Amino acid sequence: MMNVMTYKGYKARVEFDPRDNIFVGHILGMDDSISFHGKTVDELKEQFVIAITHYLADCKATGRKPEKPASGKMMLRIPPELHAKALVMARASGKSLNQWVAELFSKTAHSSR
């Protein structure tokens, strides 16, 4: 099971590093690499907030637009034949294409852990 923390819509994966006896967090879904750590859960939460706050302040100071957490909206370009087959599969399962694809993504994302 993956442990995930959320702050201002940003999500972080949390792991325990037994070598250094600390919790380590990594922000997910961004090209920028942001990590933080803490010896306790409270310290980890505090460092997560500090990391996001610092990231947003740094973006503002440098005039860079911060990466946003995933919105849930996605546009895909796929071959028309694949689109047609996906529509058939979705309708055959009694779902909209959006519901069918979301279910497929969910199953795939959860099986890759």
C-alpha positions in Angstrom: 0.0 0.0 0.0 1.3 3.4 -1.0 1.0 6.2 1.6 0.0 9.5 0.1 -0.3 13.0 1.7 -2.1 15.9 0.1 -1.6 19.6 0.5 -3.1 22.4 -1.7 -4.0 19.6 -4.3 -0.4 18.4 -4.5 0.2 14.8 -3.6 3.3 13.2 -2.1 4.3 9.5 -1.8 5.7 8.7 1.6 8.1 6.0 2.5 10.1 5.1 5.5 13.9 4.9 5.2 15.2 2.5 7.8 18.8 3.3 7.0 18.4 6.9 8.2 15.4 6.2 10.4 13.3 9.0 8.7 10.2 9.3 6.6 10.8 10.6 3.1 8.2 12.2 0.8 8.3 12.8 -2.9 5.8 15.1 -4.7 4.0 13.1 -7.4 2.9 14.1 -10.9 5.4 16.9 -11.5 8.4 17.3 -13.8 10.1 19.2 -11.0 11.6 16.9 -8.4 10.5 18.0 -4.9 11.2 15.9 -1.8 11.2 16.4 1.9 11.7 14.3 5.1 11.1 14.2 8.8 11.8 12.0 11.8 8.2 12.0 13.0 4.9 12.1 11.1 4.2 15.6 12.5 7.7 16.8 11.2 7.0 15.1 7.9 3.7 17.0 7.5 5.3 20.3 8.4 8.1 19.7 5.9 5.6 18.9 3.2 3.8 22.2 3.7 7.2 24.0 3.7 8.3 22.3 0.5 5.1 23.2 -1.4 5.1 26.8 0.1 8.7 27.2 -1.0 8.1 25.8 -4.4 5.2 28.2 -5.0 7.2 31.2 -3.7 10.2 30.2 -5.8 7.9 30.0 -8.9 6.5 33.4 -8.2 9.9 35.0 -7.5 11.3 33.6 -10.8 8.2 34.4 -12.9 7.7 30.7 -13.6 4.2 29.2 -13.7 4.0 26.5 -11.0 3.0 23.0 -12.2 -0.5 22.3 -11.1 -1.7 19.0 -9.7 -3.6 16.8 -12.2 -7.0 18.3 -12.8 -8.7 15.0 -13.8 -9.3 16.4 -17.4 -7.4 14.7 -20.1 -7.3 14.9 -23.9 -6.0 11.9 -25.8 -5.2 11.5 -29.4 -5.6 7.9 -30.5 -6.2 6.2 -33.9 -9.8 6.3 -35.0 -10.0 2.5 -35.2 -8.9 2.3 -31.5 -11.4 4.9 -30.6 -14.2 3.0 -32.3 -13.2 -0.3 -30.6 -13.1 1.5 -27.2 -16.6 2.9 -27.8 -17.9 -0.6 -28.6 -16.3 -2.1 -25.5 -17.6 0.7 -23.3 -21.2 0.4 -24.6 -21.0 -3.4 -24.3 -20.2 -3.1 -20.7 -23.0 -0.6 -20.2 -20.7 2.4 -19.5 -19.9 5.7 -21.1 -16.5 5.8 -22.8 -15.3 8.1 -19.9 -16.4 5.6 -17.2 -14.9 2.7 -19.1 -11.5 4.4 -19.6 -11.4 5.7 -16.0 -12.0 2.1 -14.8 -9.3 0.8 -17.1 -6.8 3.4 -15.9 -7.7 2.7 -12.3 -7.1 -1.0 -12.7 -3.9 -0.5 -14.5 -2.6 2.2 -12.0 -3.4 -0.1 -9.0 -1.8 -3.2 -10.6 1.5 -1.4 -11.2 2.4 -0.8 -7.6 
